[in-house]
């Protein structure tokens, strides 16, 4: 079978291979220190490549945690032959942040009771953005308790309308 690749397909294949390899290499490091892997990205921004590894743990991640994982991962990647990442790149290890994305049902369920930001594909009750405490999640919808001018209102949002959801900071 002949596989035809244009430049973009080759790049997607390379990105996928790099993220898979890094995930395999970093997983034992994270397990040893009781961290979890949130995400791995390998992206080109302007002329530079960035390998970003997002880690998490209960209670949050410290700078020392990021340094520990960065040093151990860098050492493991440097030992690999052939080099799994052919380009020069910057390695960044960090937490997913206080406003981390909620990408799936598991992450939404873990955020029950948390203050979240939800962007929609189309208007619901005249709005495309809602912020409130996540009250419930099921297969088809999520419910937020939203403060509208000092009054709390329950808003039920069909999941098919959700473009993005993330944790948010309440001001």
Buried (B, 14 or more C-beta within 10 A) or exposed (E): EEEEEEEEEEEEEBBEEBBEBBBEBBEEBBEEEEBEBBBBBBEEEEEEBEBBBBBBBEEEBEEEBBEBBBEBBEEBBEEEEEEBBEEEBEBEBBBBEEEBBBEEEEBBBEBEEEBBBBEBEEEBEEEEEBBBBBBBBEEEBBBBBBBEEEEEEEBEBEBEBBEEBBBBEEE
